[in-house]
Amino acid sequence: MDFKQEDDFWNATSGRSFAFDDEDADLNQIKEDDDVFHSTLQTSITLPLQSIISADNLKLVLDDIILPCDIPLATKTSQMDDIIKKLCLGINCSLQDYKSQEDKLYLLDKAIDSSDGNVILKVVLFIVGTLKKNIVFRHLATRPVALQQYSNYLASMNKLDELHLLYMATGNLRNLSNLFYLSGKNTSTSSIHKKLTQFIIEHLDSLDDEFEKELFKEHKRFLDYKLEHKLPDELTTPSAIFAHLCKVKLDKLSVEDPELQQFLKLTKISPFKSEWIMLNTIAAHERWPMLDNIFETQKWYNLKSVGKSSSRKYNVNIETIVSALHKHGAPRSIIEDFLKRMDDSDKALYLGKRYECHSFVVDTLSSRRDRVGLMEYKSSIINQSDWVHVIDKALLSDKKWVN
């Protein structure tokens, strides 16, 4: 190639030389192309709102961002109704947007209508935290359900001072006794005694139930006795202490014991209960000969003309005594002794057969001259040869049988 041809090549080529101004123009063109492409992409991925969130959930979101003060009263009450429904379903909702007393009381009444204790308590705690106490107490006094829920909450949190204030402010005096029982649980005898003494001084006159007042006084006397005699803390009831005293005095246990009588008078344990405790104490320790010591002697009877059963006063039914003795495994002779004291001989005979008191049954049927009864009883104890022999001997007697 000669020089002329080379010049023609460079002058005729489609390529061009590099220049910085040309580079800026190219970049602007690329940017414009990219904007067009990006705009087209955005338009292509736009989705309808319903495909992202359902209409119901969208309504919930919009309800939460609408301020109650910006909506009409009818819509506001409807919204408060919806909030109570959500709370009943376990959906956490804020009540802080409701500032007026009227709105708060509306929420409380709707919560009460729902009969959901958790919802009622949530609304009550919201009101307690946002209104003056005297206003809260005045409105709670007219709403017993809400009052009970709040009382239970304070008791469970052991807020006894606030509970006392609530009882006094709402006139709920009949529940003042709860203050003592709550403060006295799981504590020693001396601590309970101290708390009870303080309660009697501060609150007893406020109680409107005379019977309940007397109960507190009796309990105070009971604790005085317990501390004076240094009895164990685990003996928490008069019955438990009386059973303890019976065990201590087991060798000389008697219903006429002066110390036992003093304790019974102090605690007003009924004659039935005291007799039953002594009976079970003796039976548990198998001191069978001492049983008669626990039954009061009827001294106005002429003991020469009446039997042994008539000389005693039984506060526990003899049928019950017989059942208890059998349960404790008493000897049959002891059970038979009490069967003989029953006024109803037919029932005594039935119990004698039930508890296999053969001697009593045979003697009873023989005294009735009931030959058929003896034969039937013989067939029921055929395997007990000793008593079969006794019955056979009775049947061979020269009695004048009635059948």
Secondary structure by P-SEA (a helix, b strand, c coil): ccaaaaaaaaaaccbbbbbaaaaaaaaaaaaaaaaaaaaaaaaaacccccccccaaaaaaaaaaacccccccaaaaaaaaaaaaaaaaacbbbbccccccaaaaaaaaaaaaaaccaaaaaaaaaaaaacccaaaaaaaaaacaaaaaaaaaaaaaacaaaaaaaaaaaaccccccaaaaaaaaccccaaaaaaaaaaaaaccccccccaaaaaaaaaaaaaaaaaaaaccccccccaaaaaaaaaaaaccccccccaaaaaaaaaacccaaaaaaaaaaaaaaaccccccccccccccccccccccccccccccccaaaaaaaaaaacccaaaaaaaaaacccaaaaaaaaaaacaaaaaaaaaaaaccaaaaaaaaaaaccaaaaaaaaaaaaaccccccc
